[in-house]
């Protein structure tokens, strides 16, 4: 499979999207976490990393990026204090987590149990339904300027 040139967009339009409609600047900075990003990743990897962050595919784990950010969850029983930790398992019937001390906690999901999942990459997931092809090419062109 031959990877085509993905740097076909307009860098200025990509920067405008980054700072505007994409809301990327709410979490990312071209002078902090994205400083020199284009020297660490080729354009196809840059595109893959912002479309599908957290590993999997080109530029995933083990390629110089940060480790995956774990999902966390806060569980609040009807009569008790909230318990937060790293999500281990979540389905329609049960939720389990490891709390700050590393202790495994499991709960049966009932109508009175409140469960709030926290996904730090949710904004990236939400944008997948909003990006146009042109937005994607413009963002890659902008990220390519961060050398």
N, CA, C and O atoms as a GROMACS GRO file, in nm:
protein
  588
    1UNK      N    1   0.084  -0.118   0.000
    1UNK     CA    2   0.000   0.000   0.000
    1UNK      C    3   0.088   0.124   0.000
    1UNK      O    4   0.172   0.140   0.089
    2UNK      N    5   0.070   0.208  -0.098
    2UNK     CA    6   0.150   0.329  -0.109
    2UNK      C    7   0.077   0.445  -0.040
    2UNK      O    8  -0.039   0.472  -0.070
    3UNK      N    9   0.146   0.512   0.051
    3UNK     CA   10   0.088   0.627   0.120
    3UNK      C   11   0.103   0.749   0.032
    3UNK      O   12   0.212   0.780  -0.015
    4UNK      N   13  -0.009   0.816   0.009
    4UNK     CA   14  -0.007   0.934  -0.076
    4UNK      C   15   0.033   1.057   0.005
    4UNK      O   16   0.033   1.055   0.128
    5UNK      N   17   0.068   1.164  -0.066
    5UNK     CA   18   0.104   1.290  -0.003
    5UNK      C   19  -0.020   1.346   0.067
    5UNK      O   20  -0.120   1.376   0.002
    6UNK      N   21  -0.012   1.361   0.199
    6UNK     CA   22  -0.126   1.415   0.274
    6UNK      C   23  -0.107   1.564   0.303
    6UNK      O   24  -0.195   1.625   0.365
    7UNK      N   25   0.003   1.622   0.261
    7UNK     CA   26   0.027   1.764   0.284
    7UNK      C   27  -0.019   1.841   0.160
    7UNK      O   28   0.061   1.891   0.081
    8UNK      N   29  -0.150   1.847   0.144
    8UNK     CA   30  -0.209   1.915   0.029
    8UNK      C   31  -0.297   2.031   0.071
    8UNK      O   32  -0.356   2.098  -0.013
    9UNK      N   33  -0.307   2.054   0.202
    9UNK     CA   34  -0.396   2.158   0.252
    9UNK      C   35  -0.328   2.293   0.265
    9UNK      O   36  -0.214   2.312   0.224
   10UNK      N   37  -0.401   2.385   0.323
   10UNK     CA   38  -0.358   2.522   0.345
   10UNK      C   39  -0.323   2.537   0.493
   10UNK      O   40  -0.410   2.526   0.579
   11UNK      N   41  -0.196   2.563   0.522
   11UNK     CA   42  -0.150   2.572   0.662
   11UNK      C   43  -0.220   2.684   0.738
   11UNK      O   44  -0.252   2.666   0.856
   12UNK      N   45  -0.244   2.798   0.674
   12UNK     CA   46  -0.313   2.909   0.743
   12UNK      C   47  -0.456   2.871   0.778
   12UNK      O   48  -0.504   2.905   0.886
   13UNK      N   49  -0.525   2.801   0.687
   13UNK     CA   50  -0.661   2.755   0.716
   13UNK      C   51  -0.657   2.650   0.828
   13UNK      O   52  -0.747   2.647   0.912
   14UNK      N   53  -0.554   2.565   0.830
   14UNK     CA   54  -0.539   2.467   0.936
   14UNK      C   55  -0.516   2.532   1.071
   14UNK      O   56  -0.570   2.488   1.173
   15UNK      N   57  -0.435   2.638   1.072
   15UNK     CA   58  -0.411   2.711   1.196
   15UNK      C   59  -0.540   2.777   1.244
   15UNK      O   60  -0.568   2.778   1.364
   16UNK      N   61  -0.619   2.832   1.152
   16UNK     CA   62  -0.747   2.894   1.189
   16UNK      C   63  -0.842   2.789   1.247
   16UNK      O   64  -0.911   2.817   1.345
   17UNK      N   65  -0.846   2.671   1.189
   17UNK     CA   66  -0.930   2.563   1.241
   17UNK      C   67  -0.882   2.519   1.378
   17UNK      O   68  -0.962   2.498   1.470
   18UNK      N   69  -0.750   2.505   1.393
   18UNK     CA   70  -0.688   2.464   1.520
   18UNK      C   71  -0.729   2.560   1.632
   18UNK      O   72  -0.764   2.517   1.742
   19UNK      N   73  -0.724   2.690   1.604
   19UNK     CA   74  -0.753   2.792   1.705
   19UNK      C   75  -0.901   2.828   1.713
   19UNK      O   76  -0.943   2.895   1.807
   20UNK      N   77  -0.981   2.783   1.616
   20UNK     CA   78  -1.122   2.820   1.611
   20UNK      C   79  -1.214   2.701   1.623
   20UNK      O   80  -1.228   2.642   1.731
   21UNK      N   81  -1.277   2.665   1.512
   21UNK     CA   82  -1.383   2.564   1.509
   21UNK      C   83  -1.341   2.429   1.568
   21UNK      O   84  -1.422   2.362   1.631
   22UNK      N   85  -1.216   2.388   1.547
   22UNK     CA   86  -1.169   2.260   1.599
   22UNK      C   87  -1.148   2.259   1.749
   22UNK      O   88  -1.147   2.152   1.811
   23UNK      N   89  -1.130   2.376   1.808
   23UNK     CA   90  -1.107   2.392   1.952
   23UNK      C   91  -0.983   2.316   2.001
   23UNK      O   92  -0.973   2.281   2.118
   24UNK      N   93  -0.890   2.290   1.909
   24UNK     CA   94  -0.768   2.216   1.943
   24UNK      C   95  -0.685   2.291   2.048
   24UNK      O   96  -0.624   2.231   2.136
   25UNK      N   97  -0.684   2.425   2.035
   25UNK     CA   98  -0.602   2.509   2.124
   25UNK      C   99  -0.650   2.505   2.269
   25UNK      O  100  -0.579   2.552   2.359
   26UNK      N  101  -0.768   2.452   2.293
   26UNK     CA  102  -0.815   2.439   2.431
   26UNK      C  103  -0.732   2.337   2.510
   26UNK      O  104  -0.720   2.347   2.632
   27UNK      N  105  -0.674   2.240   2.439
   27UNK     CA  106  -0.594   2.136   2.505
   27UNK      C  107  -0.449   2.132   2.458
   27UNK      O  108  -0.362   2.081   2.528
   28UNK      N  109  -0.422   2.185   2.338
   28UNK     CA  110  -0.290   2.173   2.278
   28UNK      C  111  -0.229   2.309   2.249
   28UNK      O  112  -0.300   2.408   2.229
   29UNK      N  113  -0.096   2.312   2.248
   29UNK     CA  114  -0.024   2.436   2.221
   29UNK      C  115   0.092   2.409   2.124
   29UNK      O  116   0.167   2.313   2.142
   30UNK      N  117   0.105   2.493   2.021
   30UNK     CA  118   0.216   2.474   1.928
   30UNK      C  119   0.353   2.504   1.990
   30UNK      O  120   0.456   2.472   1.930
   31UNK      N  121   0.355   2.566   2.108
   31UNK     CA  122   0.483   2.594   2.173
   31UNK      C  123   0.507   2.504   2.295
   31UNK      O  124   0.612   2.514   2.359
   32UNK      N  125   0.411   2.418   2.329
   32UNK     CA  126   0.430   2.325   2.440
   32UNK      C  127   0.422   2.182   2.390
   32UNK      O  128   0.521   2.129   2.340
   33UNK      N  129   0.306   2.118   2.401
   33UNK     CA  130   0.299   1.976   2.367
   33UNK      C  131   0.319   1.947   2.219
   33UNK      O  132   0.362   1.837   2.184
   34UNK      N  133   0.289   2.043   2.132
   34UNK     CA  134   0.307   2.019   1.988
   34UNK      C  135   0.434   2.085   1.931
   34UNK      O  136   0.457   2.081   1.810
   35UNK      N  137   0.514   2.144   2.017
   35UNK     CA  138   0.639   2.206   1.970
   35UNK      C  139   0.725   2.102   1.898
   35UNK      O  140   0.752   1.996   1.952
   36UNK      N  141   0.765   2.134   1.777
   36UNK     CA  142   0.854   2.049   1.696
   36UNK      C  143   0.792   1.914   1.660
   36UNK      O  144   0.864   1.820   1.629
   37UNK      N  145   0.660   1.903   1.665
   37UNK     CA  146   0.593   1.775   1.636
   37UNK      C  147   0.626   1.724   1.496
   37UNK      O  148   0.636   1.603   1.475
   38UNK      N  149   0.642   1.815   1.400
   38UNK     CA  150   0.669   1.774   1.263
   38UNK      C  151   0.811   1.720   1.244
   38UNK      O  152   0.841   1.662   1.140
   39UNK      N  153   0.898   1.740   1.341
   39UNK     CA  154   1.031   1.680   1.333
   39UNK      C  155   1.030   1.537   1.388
   39UNK      O  156   1.122   1.459   1.363
   40UNK      N  157   0.926   1.503   1.463
   40UNK     CA  158   0.917   1.370   1.524
   40UNK      C  159   0.831   1.273   1.444
   40UNK      O  160   0.847   1.151   1.456
   41UNK      N  161   0.740   1.326   1.360
   41UNK     CA  162   0.649   1.239   1.287
   41UNK      C  163   0.635   1.285   1.143
   41UNK      O  164   0.632   1.404   1.114
   42UNK      N  165   0.626   1.188   1.052
   42UNK     CA  166   0.602   1.222   0.912
   42UNK      C  167   0.455   1.260   0.895
   42UNK      O  168   0.374   1.232   0.984
   43UNK      N  169   0.419   1.324   0.783
   43UNK     CA  170   0.280   1.370   0.765
   43UNK      C  171   0.173   1.261   0.781
   43UNK      O  172   0.072   1.287   0.846
   44UNK      N  173   0.191   1.140   0.724
   44UNK     CA  174   0.087   1.038   0.746
   44UNK      C  175   0.070   1.002   0.894
   44UNK      O  176  -0.042   0.979   0.940
   45UNK      N  177   0.181   0.998   0.968
   45UNK     CA  178   0.173   0.967   1.111
   45UNK      C  179   0.106   1.080   1.188
   45UNK      O  180   0.028   1.055   1.280
   46UNK      N  181   0.136   1.204   1.151
   46UNK     CA  182   0.069   1.318   1.215
   46UNK      C  183  -0.082   1.308   1.196
   46UNK      O  184  -0.159   1.325   1.290
   47UNK      N  185  -0.122   1.280   1.073
   47UNK     CA  186  -0.265   1.270   1.044
   47UNK      C  187  -0.328   1.157   1.126
   47UNK      O  188  -0.434   1.175   1.187
   48UNK      N  189  -0.263   1.043   1.128
   48UNK     CA  190  -0.316   0.928   1.203
   48UNK      C  191  -0.326   0.961   1.352
   48UNK      O  192  -0.424   0.923   1.416
   49UNK      N  193  -0.228   1.029   1.406
   49UNK     CA  194  -0.223   1.058   1.550
   49UNK      C  195  -0.334   1.152   1.593
   49UNK      O  196  -0.389   1.135   1.702
   50UNK      N  197  -0.370   1.252   1.511
   50UNK     CA  198  -0.477   1.339   1.558
   50UNK      C  199  -0.615   1.284   1.524
   50UNK      O  200  -0.713   1.316   1.592
   51UNK      N  201  -0.625   1.202   1.420
   51UNK     CA  202  -0.755   1.142   1.390
   51UNK      C  203  -0.787   1.028   1.487
   51UNK      O  204  -0.902   1.013   1.530
   52UNK      N  205  -0.687   0.948   1.521
   52UNK     CA  206  -0.707   0.831   1.607
   52UNK      C  207  -0.602   0.828   1.718
   52UNK      O  208  -0.514   0.742   1.716
   53UNK      N  209  -0.609   0.921   1.813
   53UNK     CA  210  -0.509   0.926   1.919
   53UNK      C  211  -0.519   0.807   2.013
   53UNK      O  212  -0.622   0.741   2.022
   54UNK      N  213  -0.411   0.782   2.082
   54UNK     CA  214  -0.412   0.676   2.181
   54UNK      C  215  -0.357   0.544   2.132
   54UNK      O  216  -0.375   0.442   2.197
   55UNK      N  217  -0.290   0.546   2.017
   55UNK     CA  218  -0.228   0.423   1.968
   55UNK      C  219  -0.312   0.356   1.862
   55UNK      O  220  -0.421   0.402   1.828
   56UNK      N  221  -0.261   0.249   1.812
   56UNK     CA  222  -0.328   0.176   1.706
   56UNK      C  223  -0.300   0.242   1.572
   56UNK      O  224  -0.337   0.358   1.552
   57UNK      N  225  -0.238   0.173   1.484
   57UNK     CA  226  -0.210   0.228   1.352
   57UNK      C  227  -0.075   0.296   1.348
   57UNK      O  228   0.003   0.286   1.443
   58UNK      N  229  -0.047   0.367   1.237
   58UNK     CA  230   0.082   0.433   1.220
   58UNK      C  231   0.105   0.533   1.332
   58UNK      O  232   0.015   0.609   1.368
   59UNK      N  233   0.225   0.532   1.386
   59UNK     CA  234   0.260   0.630   1.489
   59UNK      C  235   0.199   0.598   1.624
   59UNK      O  236   0.194   0.684   1.711
   60UNK      N  237   0.154   0.477   1.642
   60UNK     CA  238   0.094   0.440   1.769
   60UNK      C  239   0.199   0.421   1.877
   60UNK      O  240   0.308   0.478   1.870
   61UNK      N  241   0.168   0.341   1.974
   61UNK     CA  242   0.259   0.317   2.085
   61UNK      C  243   0.396   0.272   2.038
   61UNK      O  244   0.409   0.204   1.936
   62UNK      N  245   0.496   0.311   2.113
   62UNK     CA  246   0.631   0.266   2.084
   62UNK      C  247   0.699   0.345   1.973
   62UNK      O  248   0.806   0.306   1.927
   63UNK      N  249   0.638   0.455   1.929
   63UNK     CA  250   0.697   0.532   1.819
   63UNK      C  251   0.733   0.672   1.866
   63UNK      O  252   0.730   0.766   1.787
   64UNK      N  253   0.766   0.688   1.993
   64UNK     CA  254   0.811   0.816   2.042
   64UNK      C  255   0.702   0.905   2.097
   64UNK      O  256   0.729   1.018   2.137
   65UNK      N  257   0.579   0.856   2.099
   65UNK     CA  258   0.469   0.936   2.151
   65UNK      C  259   0.449   0.911   2.299
   65UNK      O  260   0.512   0.823   2.357
   66UNK      N  261   0.360   0.988   2.359
   66UNK     CA  262   0.331   0.966   2.500
   66UNK      C  263   0.254   0.836   2.519
   66UNK      O  264   0.192   0.786   2.425
   67UNK      N  265   0.257   0.780   2.640
   67UNK     CA  266   0.181   0.659   2.664
   67UNK      C  267   0.031   0.690   2.656
   67UNK      O  268  -0.010   0.805   2.674
   68UNK      N  269  -0.051   0.588   2.628
   68UNK     CA  270  -0.194   0.611   2.620
   68UNK      C  271  -0.247   0.668   2.751
   68UNK      O  272  -0.201   0.631   2.859
   69UNK      N  273  -0.344   0.757   2.740
   69UNK     CA  274  -0.405   0.817   2.859
   69UNK      C  275  -0.520   0.726   2.902
   69UNK      O  276  -0.608   0.697   2.822
   70UNK      N  277  -0.520   0.679   3.027
   70UNK     CA  278  -0.623   0.585   3.070
   70UNK      C  279  -0.759   0.654   3.087
   70UNK      O  280  -0.767   0.772   3.119
   71UNK      N  281  -0.863   0.576   3.065
   71UNK     CA  282  -0.997   0.622   3.096
   71UNK      C  283  -1.013   0.614   3.247
   71UNK      O  284  -0.964   0.521   3.311
   72UNK      N  285  -1.081   0.710   3.302
   72UNK     CA  286  -1.112   0.706   3.444
   72UNK      C  287  -1.263   0.706   3.461
   72UNK      O  288  -1.338   0.737   3.368
   73UNK      N  289  -1.306   0.672   3.579
   73UNK     CA  290  -1.449   0.665   3.608
   73UNK      C  291  -1.472   0.710   3.751
   73UNK      O  292  -1.388   0.688   3.838
   74UNK      N  293  -1.588   0.771   3.774
   74UNK     CA  294  -1.632   0.804   3.910
   74UNK      C  295  -1.764   0.732   3.933
   74UNK      O  296  -1.859   0.749   3.857
   75UNK      N  297  -1.767   0.653   4.038
   75UNK     CA  298  -1.885   0.575   4.074
   75UNK      C  299  -1.939   0.631   4.205
   75UNK      O  300  -1.866   0.645   4.303
   76UNK      N  301  -2.068   0.663   4.206
   76UNK     CA  302  -2.130   0.716   4.327
   76UNK      C  303  -2.248   0.628   4.366
   76UNK      O  304  -2.352   0.628   4.300
   77UNK      N  305  -2.231   0.551   4.474
   77UNK     CA  306  -2.343   0.471   4.524
   77UNK      C  307  -2.452   0.562   4.581
   77UNK      O  308  -2.424   0.677   4.617
   78UNK      N  309  -2.575   0.513   4.588
   78UNK     CA  310  -2.687   0.592   4.640
   78UNK      C  311  -2.659   0.643   4.781
   78UNK      O  312  -2.695   0.756   4.815
   79UNK      N  313  -2.596   0.562   4.862
   79UNK     CA  314  -2.567   0.604   4.999
   79UNK      C  315  -2.418   0.589   5.026
   79UNK      O  316  -2.374   0.495   5.092
   80UNK      N  317  -2.341   0.684   4.972
   80UNK     CA  318  -2.198   0.677   4.993
   80UNK      C  319  -2.124   0.783   4.915
   80UNK      O  320  -2.181   0.854   4.832
   81UNK      N  321  -1.997   0.792   4.943
   81UNK     CA  322  -1.912   0.892   4.878
   81UNK      C  323  -1.871   0.843   4.740
   81UNK      O  324  -1.865   0.722   4.716
   82UNK      N  325  -1.843   0.935   4.649
   82UNK     CA  326  -1.795   0.896   4.516
   82UNK      C  327  -1.659   0.826   4.526
   82UNK      O  328  -1.576   0.858   4.611
   83UNK      N  329  -1.639   0.730   4.437
   83UNK     CA  330  -1.514   0.657   4.429
   83UNK      C  331  -1.463   0.672   4.286
   83UNK      O  332  -1.534   0.641   4.191
   84UNK      N  333  -1.341   0.720   4.272
   84UNK     CA  334  -1.284   0.742   4.139
   84UNK      C  335  -1.160   0.657   4.120
   84UNK      O  336  -1.092   0.621   4.216
   85UNK      N  337  -1.132   0.626   3.994
   85UNK     CA  338  -1.012   0.551   3.964
   85UNK      C  339  -1.003   0.521   3.816
   85UNK      O  340  -1.082   0.570   3.735
   86UNK      N  341  -0.904   0.440   3.782
   86UNK     CA  342  -0.881   0.400   3.644
   86UNK      C  343  -0.980   0.290   3.607
   86UNK      O  344  -0.993   0.190   3.678
   87UNK      N  345  -1.050   0.310   3.497
   87UNK     CA  346  -1.151   0.214   3.453
   87UNK      C  347  -1.085   0.081   3.415
   87UNK      O  348  -0.989   0.078   3.338
   88UNK      N  349  -1.139  -0.027   3.470
   88UNK     CA  350  -1.094  -0.162   3.435
   88UNK      C  351  -1.195  -0.227   3.341
   88UNK      O  352  -1.158  -0.287   3.240
   89UNK      N  353  -1.325  -0.214   3.375
   89UNK     CA  354  -1.430  -0.277   3.295
   89UNK      C  355  -1.560  -0.199   3.314
   89UNK      O  356  -1.591  -0.151   3.423
   90UNK      N  357  -1.635  -0.186   3.204
   90UNK     CA  358  -1.764  -0.119   3.210
   90UNK      C  359  -1.856  -0.184   3.108
   90UNK      O  360  -1.824  -0.189   2.990
   91UNK      N  361  -1.970  -0.233   3.155
   91UNK     CA  362  -2.073  -0.284   3.065
   91UNK      C  363  -2.209  -0.247   3.125
   91UNK      O  364  -2.216  -0.169   3.220
   92UNK      N  365  -2.315  -0.303   3.071
   92UNK     CA  366  -2.450  -0.268   3.119
   92UNK      C  367  -2.479  -0.322   3.259
   92UNK      O  368  -2.576  -0.280   3.322
   93UNK      N  369  -2.398  -0.414   3.307
   93UNK     CA  370  -2.427  -0.481   3.433
   93UNK      C  371  -2.329  -0.451   3.545
   93UNK      O  372  -2.366  -0.452   3.663
   94UNK      N  373  -2.204  -0.424   3.511
   94UNK     CA  374  -2.100  -0.405   3.612
   94UNK      C  375  -2.004  -0.294   3.572
   94UNK      O  376  -1.989  -0.262   3.454
   95UNK      N  377  -1.940  -0.238   3.672
   95UNK     CA  378  -1.831  -0.143   3.650
   95UNK      C  379  -1.723  -0.176   3.751
   95UNK      O  380  -1.751  -0.203   3.868
   96UNK      N  381  -1.598  -0.175   3.705
   96UNK     CA  382  -1.488  -0.200   3.797
   96UNK      C  383  -1.377  -0.100   3.769
   96UNK      O  384  -1.360  -0.051   3.657
   97UNK      N  385  -1.300  -0.071   3.874
   97UNK     CA  386  -1.194   0.028   3.866
   97UNK      C  387  -1.084  -0.005   3.964
   97UNK      O  388  -1.101  -0.088   4.053
   98UNK      N  389  -0.971   0.061   3.945
   98UNK     CA  390  -0.861   0.058   4.044
   98UNK      C  391  -0.853   0.198   4.099
   98UNK      O  392  -0.832   0.294   4.025
   99UNK      N  393  -0.870   0.210   4.230
   99UNK     CA  394  -0.866   0.342   4.292
   99UNK      C  395  -0.723   0.392   4.306
   99UNK      O  396  -0.629   0.324   4.266
  100UNK      N  397  -0.707   0.510   4.363
  100UNK     CA  398  -0.576   0.573   4.375
  100UNK      C  399  -0.473   0.491   4.450
  100UNK      O  400  -0.353   0.506   4.427
  101UNK      N  401  -0.517   0.403   4.539
  101UNK     CA  402  -0.424   0.318   4.613
  101UNK      C  403  -0.395   0.188   4.541
  101UNK      O  404  -0.316   0.106   4.587
  102UNK      N  405  -0.462   0.168   4.424
  102UNK     CA  406  -0.440   0.046   4.347
  102UNK      C  407  -0.540  -0.064   4.379
  102UNK      O  408  -0.535  -0.172   4.320
  103UNK      N  409  -0.631  -0.037   4.474
  103UNK     CA  410  -0.728  -0.139   4.513
  103UNK      C  411  -0.833  -0.157   4.404
  103UNK      O  412  -0.884  -0.059   4.349
  104UNK      N  413  -0.865  -0.282   4.373
  104UNK     CA  414  -0.966  -0.317   4.274
  104UNK      C  415  -1.103  -0.303   4.338
  104UNK      O  416  -1.128  -0.356   4.446
  105UNK      N  417  -1.193  -0.231   4.272
  105UNK     CA  418  -1.328  -0.211   4.322
  105UNK      C  419  -1.425  -0.248   4.211
  105UNK      O  420  -1.404  -0.211   4.095
  106UNK      N  421  -1.531  -0.321   4.244
  106UNK     CA  422  -1.630  -0.362   4.146
  106UNK      C  423  -1.769  -0.333   4.198
  106UNK      O  424  -1.796  -0.349   4.317
  107UNK      N  425  -1.858  -0.290   4.108
  107UNK     CA  426  -1.993  -0.253   4.146
  107UNK      C  427  -2.092  -0.312   4.046
  107UNK      O  428  -2.068  -0.313   3.926
  108UNK      N  429  -2.204  -0.359   4.099
  108UNK     CA  430  -2.313  -0.400   4.011
  108UNK      C  431  -2.389  -0.273   3.974
  108UNK      O  432  -2.421  -0.192   4.061
  109UNK      N  433  -2.417  -0.255   3.847
  109UNK     CA  434  -2.488  -0.136   3.801
  109UNK      C  435  -2.637  -0.151   3.831
  109UNK      O  436  -2.704  -0.244   3.785
  110UNK      N  437  -2.686  -0.057   3.908
  110UNK     CA  438  -2.827  -0.051   3.942
  110UNK      C  439  -2.877   0.090   3.909
  110UNK      O  440  -2.795   0.178   3.885
  111UNK      N  441  -3.008   0.112   3.906
  111UNK     CA  442  -3.059   0.246   3.876
  111UNK      C  443  -3.009   0.354   3.973
  111UNK      O  444  -3.001   0.471   3.936
  112UNK      N  445  -2.975   0.315   4.095
  112UNK     CA  446  -2.930   0.414   4.194
  112UNK      C  447  -2.780   0.441   4.192
  112UNK      O  448  -2.732   0.531   4.260
  113UNK      N  449  -2.704   0.362   4.113
  113UNK     CA  450  -2.559   0.380   4.104
  113UNK      C  451  -2.528   0.478   3.992
  113UNK      O  452  -2.564   0.455   3.877
  114UNK      N  453  -2.462   0.586   4.026
  114UNK     CA  454  -2.425   0.684   3.924
  114UNK      C  455  -2.283   0.653   3.875
  114UNK      O  456  -2.191   0.636   3.955
  115UNK      N  457  -2.267   0.645   3.742
  115UNK     CA  458  -2.138   0.613   3.681
  115UNK      C  459  -2.107   0.722   3.578
  115UNK      O  460  -2.184   0.745   3.486
  116UNK      N  461  -1.991   0.788   3.597
  116UNK     CA  462  -1.949   0.891   3.502
  116UNK      C  463  -1.811   0.853   3.450
  116UNK      O  464  -1.714   0.846   3.526
  117UNK      N  465  -1.804   0.828   3.318
  117UNK     CA  466  -1.677   0.791   3.254
  117UNK      C  467  -1.610   0.919   3.205
  117UNK      O  468  -1.675   1.007   3.150
  118UNK      N  469  -1.479   0.927   3.224
  118UNK     CA  470  -1.400   1.042   3.181
  118UNK      C  471  -1.298   0.995   3.077
  118UNK      O  472  -1.205   0.921   3.108
  119UNK      N  473  -1.317   1.040   2.952
  119UNK     CA  474  -1.226   1.004   2.844
  119UNK      C  475  -1.153   1.129   2.799
  119UNK      O  476  -1.214   1.215   2.735
  120UNK      N  477  -1.023   1.144   2.832
  120UNK     CA  478  -0.951   1.265   2.795
  120UNK      C  479  -0.937   1.284   2.644
  120UNK      O  480  -0.899   1.392   2.599
  121UNK      N  481  -0.966   1.182   2.566
  121UNK     CA  482  -0.957   1.193   2.420
  121UNK      C  483  -1.094   1.210   2.355
  121UNK      O  484  -1.106   1.201   2.232
  122UNK      N  485  -1.198   1.234   2.434
  122UNK     CA  486  -1.334   1.243   2.382
  122UNK      C  487  -1.348   1.351   2.274
  122UNK      O  488  -1.420   1.331   2.177
  123UNK      N  489  -1.281   1.464   2.292
  123UNK     CA  490  -1.291   1.571   2.191
  123UNK      C  491  -1.241   1.522   2.055
  123UNK      O  492  -1.299   1.557   1.952
  124UNK      N  493  -1.135   1.440   2.053
  124UNK     CA  494  -1.085   1.384   1.926
  124UNK      C  495  -1.190   1.290   1.865
  124UNK      O  496  -1.214   1.294   1.745
  125UNK      N  497  -1.251   1.207   1.948
  125UNK     CA  498  -1.352   1.114   1.898
  125UNK      C  499  -1.471   1.189   1.839
  125UNK      O  500  -1.522   1.152   1.734
  126UNK      N  501  -1.514   1.294   1.908
  126UNK     CA  502  -1.628   1.373   1.862
  126UNK      C  503  -1.600   1.442   1.728
  126UNK      O  504  -1.689   1.454   1.644
  127UNK      N  505  -1.477   1.487   1.709
  127UNK     CA  506  -1.442   1.557   1.586
  127UNK      C  507  -1.444   1.467   1.461
  127UNK      O  508  -1.458   1.518   1.350
  128UNK      N  509  -1.432   1.337   1.479
  128UNK     CA  510  -1.432   1.246   1.363
  128UNK      C  511  -1.558   1.262   1.279
  128UNK      O  512  -1.553   1.246   1.157
  129UNK      N  513  -1.670   1.293   1.342
  129UNK     CA  514  -1.795   1.312   1.269
  129UNK      C  515  -1.808   1.453   1.211
  129UNK      O  516  -1.901   1.480   1.135
  130UNK      N  517  -1.716   1.542   1.246
  130UNK     CA  518  -1.728   1.682   1.204
  130UNK      C  519  -1.625   1.724   1.099
  130UNK      O  520  -1.652   1.812   1.019
  131UNK      N  521  -1.508   1.661   1.100
  131UNK     CA  522  -1.404   1.698   1.004
  131UNK      C  523  -1.452   1.682   0.861
  131UNK      O  524  -1.522   1.586   0.829
  132UNK      N  525  -1.413   1.775   0.775
  132UNK     CA  526  -1.425   1.752   0.630
  132UNK      C  527  -1.287   1.705   0.584
  132UNK      O  528  -1.188   1.720   0.657
  133UNK      N  529  -1.279   1.650   0.464
  133UNK     CA  530  -1.149   1.612   0.410
  133UNK      C  531  -1.056   1.733   0.405
  133UNK      O  532  -0.937   1.723   0.433
  134UNK      N  533  -1.112   1.848   0.367
  134UNK     CA  534  -1.030   1.969   0.358
  134UNK      C  535  -0.977   2.010   0.496
  134UNK      O  536  -0.862   2.052   0.507
  135UNK      N  537  -1.062   1.998   0.601
  135UNK     CA  538  -1.015   2.029   0.737
  135UNK      C  539  -0.895   1.942   0.772
  135UNK      O  540  -0.796   1.991   0.827
  136UNK      N  541  -0.904   1.814   0.742
  136UNK     CA  542  -0.796   1.720   0.774
  136UNK      C  543  -0.668   1.760   0.703
  136UNK      O  544  -0.561   1.765   0.765
  137UNK      N  545  -0.676   1.787   0.574
  137UNK     CA  546  -0.556   1.826   0.498
  137UNK      C  547  -0.501   1.959   0.548
  137UNK      O  548  -0.379   1.977   0.553
  138UNK      N  549  -0.588   2.053   0.584
  138UNK     CA  550  -0.541   2.182   0.635
  138UNK      C  551  -0.470   2.166   0.770
  138UNK      O  552  -0.369   2.231   0.794
  139UNK      N  553  -0.523   2.082   0.856
  139UNK     CA  554  -0.461   2.060   0.988
  139UNK      C  555  -0.323   1.996   0.971
  139UNK      O  556  -0.227   2.038   1.036
  140UNK      N  557  -0.313   1.896   0.884
  140UNK     CA  558  -0.182   1.832   0.860
  140UNK      C  559  -0.084   1.936   0.806
  140UNK      O  560   0.031   1.940   0.849
  141UNK      N  561  -0.129   2.020   0.714
  141UNK     CA  562  -0.040   2.124   0.659
  141UNK      C  563   0.005   2.217   0.771
  141UNK      O  564   0.122   2.257   0.774
  142UNK      N  565  -0.084   2.253   0.862
  142UNK     CA  566  -0.048   2.340   0.975
  142UNK      C  567   0.051   2.269   1.067
  142UNK      O  568   0.153   2.326   1.105
  143UNK      N  569   0.022   2.145   1.102
  143UNK     CA  570   0.112   2.071   1.193
  143UNK      C  571   0.251   2.055   1.131
  143UNK      O  572   0.351   2.051   1.203
  144UNK      N  573   0.258   2.045   0.999
  144UNK     CA  574   0.386   2.035   0.930
  144UNK      C  575   0.471   2.161   0.947
  144UNK      O  576   0.593   2.156   0.929
  145UNK      N  577   0.408   2.274   0.981
  145UNK     CA  578   0.485   2.397   1.003
  145UNK      C  579   0.548   2.400   1.141
  145UNK      O  580   0.632   2.487   1.169
  146UNK      N  581   0.511   2.308   1.227
  146UNK     CA  582   0.561   2.306   1.366
  146UNK      C  583   0.688   2.222   1.373
  146UNK      O  584   0.688   2.112   1.427
  147UNK      N  585   0.796   2.277   1.319
  147UNK     CA  586   0.923   2.203   1.314
  147UNK      C  587   1.024   2.257   1.415
  147UNK      O  588   1.135   2.206   1.424
   0.00000   0.00000   0.00000
